[in-house]
Structure formats: C-alpha cells, structure tokens
Amino acid sequence: MDNFPAIERAILAALALRGLRAGALPMLEKKGDRYYGISKGKKLVEGDTDGITLPSAVLNAIRAAGLDIKKPFAWKTRLKKRTTMNASAIQGRINKHLQKLYKEGKVKAAFSCHDFRHFFAVQEYGKDKDIYRVSALLGHANVAITQTYLKSLKVKI
C-alpha cells in the first residue's frame, strides 16, 4: 500500500481491513460513533445493529489522506449537469494505480479493486475459522454465499 497516494491508501484500507465493497464507500457516512451506508441494496450492519465501526487503521488512513471523517469517500463528479457520488470513480482510481504498479513490476499480478475485499475475507476466516462471523462481516445474505466465496479463493473450509 505504500506505493499508493494517500487517498487510494484510505480506500484500500476500507476494502482490505474492513471488507467493504467499493460501491459502499460513496454513501458511507458517520453518525455518532458508527458509519451508515448501503452495500448492494442492503444497509450496513454489525450483528443486529444498524451501522458499522471502522478499524482504527482505516480511520487513521482517512485522516492521513485529509478526507472528511464524516463522509470520507463522497466525491462528486459531473454527469450531464447532475452532481452524483460515484463508486466507479473509486474503482477506477484503484484499478489505475494497480495497473501502473503491475506494469512497473511492483506487484506480481494484475489485481482488481475487489481483490482487497477477498484479502479481508481470507484474513478474517484464518483468525478463527468462524464462517458465520465472516459472513456477517461481509454482509452476505447467508453463509452458503460465504462458503462459495472462500472456496473460489482456494480456502479450505
């Protein structure tokens, strides 16, 4: 992550250290001590509670990038005289830098933005092999999705 600019490091931290989808980032908003948003049409939750917490490393990366702690990834772009928050812009920023690093030989594979969510899933599962906990952290509708997800990443379940 050291080869990325500060804003991209903050994005990567949210993906790799909290397992968020890039699509959830533009709507992420802090209210009180929790972050609220939507990912694939569902509210972000932890357990039975609406909203999520972010690890201190993610918060530190957000601060280091000079982003607004309340709405860190709410960039605006112009589309046909309309202002909108854009997940594609976030993915594009990351993928652009990943391709550059790949071409320079600094990374060994052509990773994508979503691969950092995969990293999170594998790391979390490795901690205690609790697939139910990982499924909840990823916001999957059921544990079967998480099983398929991890198996596709060659993780033994």
N, C-alpha and C positions, 0 to 999 in steps of 0.2 A: 504493500500500500504506500510505501514511501515514495514510489515513483509517480504518484498521482498528485495533482493540485489539491489544495485544502478542501474545496467544495466536493470534489469527487471522493476524497477520503471520507468525508462525512456521509455521503451516500453509501459507500461501500461498508462503512461501519454499521449503518442501519440494516443493510442487507445481510451481512455476514455475522454480525454479533447479536441481532435480534430476529433475523429470519423474515423480515418484511419483504413483500413484493415491491418492485419499483412502482407499480401502479397505485400502491397505498400511500406513497410518500407525498404527492402534491396536496392531499387533503389532510395530512397529519396535523393536528392542532392540539396544543396543550391547554387544558382547562384544569386548574388546581394542580394536583400532583400527577395527573395522568394525561396520556395522549389519546385522542379520539380520532377516528377516521374510518374509512371503508376500504376493504380489500375484496375484490371480485364480488361486489354487491353485498357483502356482509360486514357488519360492524366489527371493529377490532375489539376483542375481549381477552381477558385473562381470567381463567376459571369461569365463574358465573358473574363476573363484574365487567361492566362496560368500560372500555378504555384499556390501555396498556401502559406499562412502565418501560423506560428505555434504560439499558445498562449505562453506567457512568462513562464507559469508554465511548459510547455513542454520543452522549451529551457533551463530553469533552471535545470530540471531533467537530460537533456542530458549533461549539463556541470558538474553537481554533479557526474555523472557516469564516467566522464573522457572520454566521447566519442567525436569523431571528429565532430564539429558542422556542417561541410560541408557535410559529409556523415556519419551520426551518426549510422546507422544500417546496414552498408555494410560489414558484417562479411563474411569471406571467409571460405569455407570448401573444403576438398579434396574429389573429386568424380572421381574415375578411371583416375588418373593422370591429372585431369582437375580442375581448380580452378573456383568456382562459388559462387555467392551470394545466400543465401538460406533462403527463407521465412519459410520453415518447421522447421529450427533450431530455429527461433524466436518463433514460436508457441510452439515448444517443450519445450523451456526454461520456458515459461509462464505456460503451462499446467502442467509441472513437479512441479513447486512451488505451483500451485493451488491445486493439488492433495495432496501434503505434508501438506498444511495448512488445507485441509478438513479432512485428517486422524488425524491431531492433534486437531481437533475440533475448530480451529481458524476461520474458515468460515463455514457457515451453509449449504451450497450446493456445489455440485461439479461443479463449474463454468468452462467455457472454455475461451480461449483467445478471441473469438468473442463476448462474453458477454459484454466486455468492450465497444465495438462499440455500442451494444444495449443500454448500460447505457448512452452513449453520445446522441443517438437519442432521448431517453426519456427525458433527461435533457434539450436538446435544444428545443424540442417541448413544454415542460412545460413552457418555458420562455415567449412565446407569441402566442402559438398555430398556428404559421405560417408554415404549412406543406410544402409550396413551398421553403421556406428558408432552412428547414431541409433537404428536398430532394436534394437541390443544395449542401449543406454541405456534405452529404453522397455520392454524386456523382452518384445518381440513374438516370437512363435513363428517367424516368418520375415519376410524383407524385403518380401514382397508385401503383408503387412498394413501395414507402414510406408509403402509407396508409396501404398496406398489412403488411408491416414490423412492423409498430406500432401496428396494430390490433393484430398481433401474440404475441406481448408483453403485450397485455391486456390494451393498452392505448385507452381511449375514444377519438374518432376523431369527 
